[in-house]
């Protein structure tokens, strides 16, 4: 499966439609061998476009936003809207885990350590 990220303003954990429309598990169920297809993401937000696996992209997004102290401390300092933003990112990360199974355990373990 393949998706294109063309904005640095919106990442794969910003909105649910990225994982809502990911066909990874559907394709896996339709295949006779039940093998999971590779999921790739093209990052075309800069002149140096890169193609990464979905797992790499989720990992990068988690490290640069959800689990980045500068990001979450800034969000928390804004009050309830910042908490809502963090909650949305965590929910969408869980969506990727449910629909594609491509989220490393450390993301949830670290989120648990930071936010609970």
C-alpha positions in Angstrom: 0.0 0.0 0.0 1.2 3.6 -0.6 0.3 7.0 0.7 1.8 10.4 0.0 2.5 13.0 2.7 2.7 16.4 1.0 2.4 18.8 3.9 4.6 19.4 6.9 1.6 20.9 8.6 -0.3 17.7 8.7 1.3 14.4 9.6 0.0 10.9 9.7 -1.1 11.2 13.4 -2.8 14.6 12.9 -6.0 13.3 11.2 -7.7 9.9 11.2 -8.4 9.7 7.5 -4.8 8.5 6.9 -5.4 5.2 8.8 -9.1 5.1 8.0 -8.3 4.7 4.4 -5.2 2.4 4.8 -6.0 -0.9 3.1 -3.2 -3.0 4.7 -5.4 -5.4 6.7 -8.1 -5.6 4.0 -5.5 -6.5 1.3 -4.0 -9.1 3.7 -7.4 -10.7 4.2 -8.0 -10.8 0.4 -4.7 -12.5 -0.4 -4.7 -16.3 -0.7 -1.5 -16.5 1.3 -2.7 -13.9 4.0 0.6 -12.2 3.8 0.6 -8.6 4.9 1.5 -6.1 2.1 4.3 -3.6 2.6 3.0 -0.2 3.5 5.0 2.7 2.2 4.8 6.5 2.8 6.3 9.1 0.5 7.4 12.2 2.3 7.3 14.9 -0.3 7.2 17.8 2.2 10.7 18.9 1.1 12.7 18.9 -2.1 14.4 15.8 -0.9 11.5 13.4 -1.1 11.9 10.1 0.8 10.0 6.9 0.8 9.8 5.2 4.2 8.0 2.2 5.5 4.8 2.9 7.5 6.5 1.7 10.7 9.4 4.1 10.1 7.0 7.0 9.5 4.9 6.3 12.6 8.2 6.0 14.6 9.5 9.3 13.3 6.1 11.1 13.9 6.0 9.8 17.5 9.5 10.9 18.2 9.2 14.3 16.7 5.8 15.2 18.1 3.9 12.9 20.6 7.0 11.9 22.6 9.1 15.1 22.1 9.3 17.0 25.4 9.4 20.4 23.5 6.2 19.5 21.7 4.1 18.0 24.5 5.3 20.5 27.2 4.3 23.3 24.8 0.9 21.6 24.2 0.3 21.1 27.9 1.1 24.7 28.7 -1.8 25.8 26.5 -4.3 24.0 28.7 -7.2 21.8 27.6 -6.7 22.5 23.9 -3.1 21.2 24.1 -4.3 18.1 26.0 -6.9 17.5 23.3 -4.1 17.7 20.6 -2.0 15.2 22.5 -5.0 12.9 23.0 -5.8 13.1 19.2 -2.3 12.1 18.3 -2.3 9.2 20.7 -5.7 8.1 19.4 -4.6 8.3 15.8 -1.4 6.3 16.7 -3.6 3.6 18.2 -5.6 3.7 14.9 -2.4 2.9 13.0 -1.8 0.1 15.4 -5.3 -1.3 14.9 -5.5 -1.0 11.1 -1.9 -1.8 10.1 -0.1 -3.2 13.1 2.9 -1.0 12.4 3.4 0.8 15.7 6.3 -0.2 17.9 5.5 -1.0 21.5 8.0 1.6 22.8 5.6 4.3 21.5 2.8 3.2 23.8 5.2 2.4 26.7 6.8 5.8 26.5 3.4 7.5 26.2 2.3 5.7 29.3 5.5 6.8 31.1 5.1 10.4 30.0 1.3 11.0 30.3 0.0 8.5 33.0 
